[in-house]
Amino acid sequence: IKGTGHPLSLIGEWSRKLDKNIASWAQFCQDYKFEPILIEGRLASESLGIAGTLDYVGYITNPKTGKRSLIQIDLKSGGIWASAEAQLAINKVIFEENFPHLKLEGLYNWSPNDYEKEPTYKFVNQTKSSYNDEDVINAMLILYAVKHPKSIEEKKVHVFDGKISNGSDVSGSVRLM
C-alpha cells in the first residue's frame, strides 16, 4: 500500500471486513472444490418476460459424500432473508430456460461470517424452499405485474456485440433493446 501512494488513514474497518469476506469465499471454494461455469450471468426469460443476474453457477463437490453437483449460489453480504429464496427460485427458471441441457441440482445462499481466527461462512441450502414451486413463482410474477404495471413493458437491455478496446468507438458495439 505504501508504494501506491494510497493514504494509510483510509484503511479502516471496511477494508478489514472485505479482507475477511474474501478469505471466507476462498475457504468455501477450497472446501467445496468450487468450479464456476457462470459468474454474474445476466440472463432473460422470453417465456416469463423477466431477467435476472445469477451470481454464480458451478460445480461443487460435497466434502462429506464426494458427490459433484451443479448448483446456483447467490452471495449475500448483509444476511440471508426469505426474499433471497425467491430470487434463487426465479433465477433457476431463467437459467434452465437459457441452458436446457443443464439442470441445477441445488440452490444456495452464501454469506461470510465475521470471524476471529479462521475464515468461516454460511452456506444455506434453499433447494427445497416453498418458492421453488411453479405456481408460487407465477403468483409472484402476477403480483409484481399488478404492483408495477408499466415497469415490465418499459425494461430494456444493453446488448454488447464485438470487441471493445482502448481508443475505439464503442457505439457500434453496444445497442439498447
C-alpha positions in Angstrom: 0.0 0.0 0.0 2.8 2.4 0.8 4.2 2.2 -2.7 0.9 3.1 -4.3 0.5 6.5 -2.6 -2.8 5.3 -1.1 -3.3 7.0 2.3 -2.9 4.5 5.1 -5.5 6.5 7.1 -8.2 5.3 4.6 -7.6 1.7 5.5 -10.3 1.1 8.1 -13.0 -1.3 9.2 -14.4 -1.7 5.7 -11.0 -2.9 4.4 -10.6 -5.4 7.2 -14.2 -6.7 6.6 -13.6 -7.0 2.9 -10.4 -8.9 3.5 -12.3 -11.3 5.8 -15.1 -11.7 3.3 -12.6 -12.6 0.5 -10.8 -15.1 2.8 -14.2 -16.7 3.7 -15.1 -17.0 0.0 -11.6 -18.6 -0.7 -12.2 -21.0 2.1 -15.6 -22.0 0.7 -14.1 -22.5 -2.8 -11.4 -24.8 -1.3 -13.8 -26.7 1.0 -16.2 -27.5 -1.9 -13.8 -27.5 -4.8 -16.0 -24.9 -6.4 -15.7 -24.8 -10.3 -17.7 -21.8 -11.6 -19.2 -22.0 -15.1 -21.2 -18.7 -14.9 -20.2 -15.6 -12.9 -22.5 -12.6 -12.7 -24.5 -14.0 -15.6 -27.2 -11.7 -16.9 -30.0 -13.8 -18.4 -33.5 -13.2 -19.6 -36.6 -15.5 -19.9 -38.6 -15.0 -23.0 -41.5 -17.1 -21.7 -41.8 -15.1 -18.4 -40.7 -11.7 -19.7 -38.2 -11.2 -16.9 -34.4 -11.1 -16.4 -32.0 -11.7 -13.6 -28.3 -11.7 -12.7 -27.1 -15.0 -11.3 -24.1 -14.5 -9.0 -22.6 -18.0 -9.6 -23.5 -21.2 -11.2 -20.9 -24.0 -10.9 -20.0 -27.4 -9.7 -19.3 -28.3 -6.1 -18.0 -31.5 -4.6 -19.7 -32.3 -1.2 -16.8 -32.7 1.2 -18.7 -35.4 3.2 -20.0 -37.5 0.3 -17.7 -36.7 -2.6 -20.8 -36.1 -4.8 -20.4 -33.5 -7.5 -23.4 -31.3 -8.2 -24.3 -28.3 -10.5 -25.6 -25.5 -8.2 -26.6 -21.8 -8.2 -25.1 -19.7 -5.5 -26.3 -16.2 -4.6 -23.9 -14.2 -2.4 -25.3 -12.2 0.4 -23.3 -9.7 2.4 -26.0 -8.5 4.8 -27.7 -11.7 5.9 -29.9 -14.3 4.3 -33.6 -13.4 4.0 -36.8 -15.0 2.6 -36.6 -12.8 -0.5 -33.3 -14.5 -1.3 -35.1 -17.8 -1.6 -37.5 -16.3 -4.2 -34.6 -14.8 -6.1 -32.9 -18.2 -6.4 -36.1 -19.9 -7.5 -36.8 -17.4 -10.2 -33.2 -17.3 -11.4 -33.3 -21.2 -11.6 -36.2 -21.0 -14.1 -34.3 -18.3 -16.1 -31.1 -20.3 -16.1 -32.7 -23.6 -17.2 -34.7 -21.8 -20.0 -31.4 -20.5 -21.3 -29.4 -23.7 -20.8 -32.0 -26.5 -21.2 -29.2 -29.1 -21.3 -28.1 -28.2 -17.7 -30.2 -28.9 -14.7 -29.5 -27.2 -11.4 -29.3 -29.7 -8.6 -29.1 -27.2 -5.8 -29.9 -23.6 -4.9 -27.8 -22.0 -2.2 -27.2 -18.7 -0.4 -23.7 -17.9 0.8 -22.7 -15.3 3.3 -19.4 -14.6 5.1 -19.2 -14.8 8.8 -17.3 -12.3 10.9 -14.6 -14.5 12.5 -11.6 -14.1 14.7 -9.0 -16.7 13.6 -10.2 -18.9 10.7 -12.4 -17.9 7.7 -16.0 -19.2 8.1 -19.2 -18.7 6.2 -22.9 -19.6 6.0 -23.9 -21.9 3.1 -27.7 -22.3 3.2 -29.4 -24.9 1.1 -32.6 -23.3 -0.3 -33.4 -26.1 -2.8 -36.5 -27.3 -1.0 -37.8 -23.8 -0.4 -41.6 -23.3 -0.9 -40.6 -20.7 -3.5 -39.3 -23.4 -5.8 -42.9 -24.2 -7.0 -44.1 -23.1 -10.4 -47.4 -21.9 -9.1 -45.7 -19.8 -6.4 -43.3 -18.3 -9.0 -46.2 -17.4 -11.3 -48.1 -15.9 -8.4 -45.1 -13.7 -7.5 -44.8 -12.5 -11.1 -48.6 -11.7 -11.2 -48.3 -9.7 -8.0 -45.2 -7.8 -9.4 -47.1 -7.0 -12.7 -50.1 -5.7 -10.7 -47.9 -3.5 -8.5 -45.6 -2.3 -11.3 -47.8 -2.5 -14.5 -45.5 -0.4 -16.7 -42.1 -1.4 -15.4 -42.1 -4.8 -17.2 -43.0 -3.2 -20.6 -40.5 -0.4 -20.3 -37.5 -2.6 -19.4 -34.7 -2.6 -21.9 -31.4 -4.4 -22.1 -28.0 -3.4 -23.4 -26.5 -5.9 -25.9 -22.7 -5.9 -26.2 -21.5 -7.3 -29.5 -18.0 -7.2 -30.8 -14.7 -6.2 -29.3 -14.2 -3.0 -27.3 -10.6 -1.7 -27.0 -9.0 1.5 -25.8 -9.4 4.3 -28.2 -12.1 2.6 -30.3 -15.6 3.8 -30.9 -17.9 1.9 -28.6 -21.2 3.0 -30.2 -21.0 0.2 -32.8 -20.6 -2.5 -30.2 -23.5 -1.5 -27.8 -27.2 -1.3 -28.6 -30.2 -0.9 -26.4 -33.1 -3.3 -27.0 
